[in-house]
Amino acid sequence: MFRKTFLPPIADLLAFEAAARHTSISRAAEELHLTQSAVSRQIRQLEEQLGTALFHRVRQRVVLTDAGRIYAADVQAVLQQLSASTQKTMAFASTDGLLNLAVLPTLGTRWLIPRLGGFMARHLEAMVNFSARTEPFDFAGTPFDAAIHFGAPHWAGAVCEYLMHEETVPVCSPTYRDRHNIRTPQDLARVALLQQSTRPTQWAEWFELAGAPTALALRGPQSEHFAMIAQAAVSHLGAALLPRFLIEQELAAGSLVELSDLVLTSTDAYYLVYPEARAQTPLVKAFRDWLVAECHSP
């Protein structure tokens, strides 16, 4: 709980922040459309409330004191947060429904967003905001209404709605395939294997499924996101093990080709996750119903 006696007038904070940023009373006054005497008065009021000097006056400039330097950093952070919160509230006020969604970056870019028009067409009042998240988090400490999660259906205080499993296939560019004469799973043991750093055992699992030696399955450059690996494969840098649904465009265009009919199905799965308290929120329910149907459609 904050104490009101420790809250200076925001006008004084704005004057102080501008003067600290410009190291100039006159430039702060110009930015705030005030007179120099008004800005000086506001800063003086702030210093009196704090009981300490915030600036050294050096000729035509102002230089932050040690206390002023610390206070300026905190004030700038608070003003930035207040500005962001105000913008968020204004965005919410301009629509009947706002959905803040945390998504896995590649899934959001390559699969969800291209399909989102179907949801928006049914819910013209909705606005969907996206943020990238790759690890579980506490909904209580974030603005998110829901998240798309890959893993086990365990998330404290949240509902996990099954979406789909992941089917990964070995791919590379046609140029890379022909250059290295890749014809069998065994041939992949002698080429660069592009590795997903968060799924370090995938190639070993696929080689085991194919009945091929797994000794070299961990060899190859690592990337954090599937989008990076897909682009590396398109650029003839190696063979990749990728979820088929994330590379539909590349497969259709022929920039990537499948190297085997063997499909590695994950034990983990994709889930829509949302707090139990928001399970009955109309927009969350509508998005859940649409997304589940989208994942289960042929």
Secondary structure, DSSP 8 states (H G I E B T S, - for coil): ---GGG---HHHHHHHHHHHHHT-HHHHHHHHT--HHHHHHHHHHHHHHHTS--EEEETTEEEE-HHHHHHHHHHHHHHHHHHHHHHHHHHHHTSSEEEEEEE-HHHIIIIIHHHHHHHHHH-TTEEEEEEE--S---GGGS--SEEEEEE-S--TTEEEEEEEEEEEEEEE-HHHHHHTT--SGGGGGGS-EEEETTSTTHHHHHHHHHT---TTTT-S-EESSHHHHHHHHHTTS-EEEEEGGGSHHHHHHTSSEE--S--EEEEEEEEEEEEGGGTT-HHHHHHHHHHHHHHH--
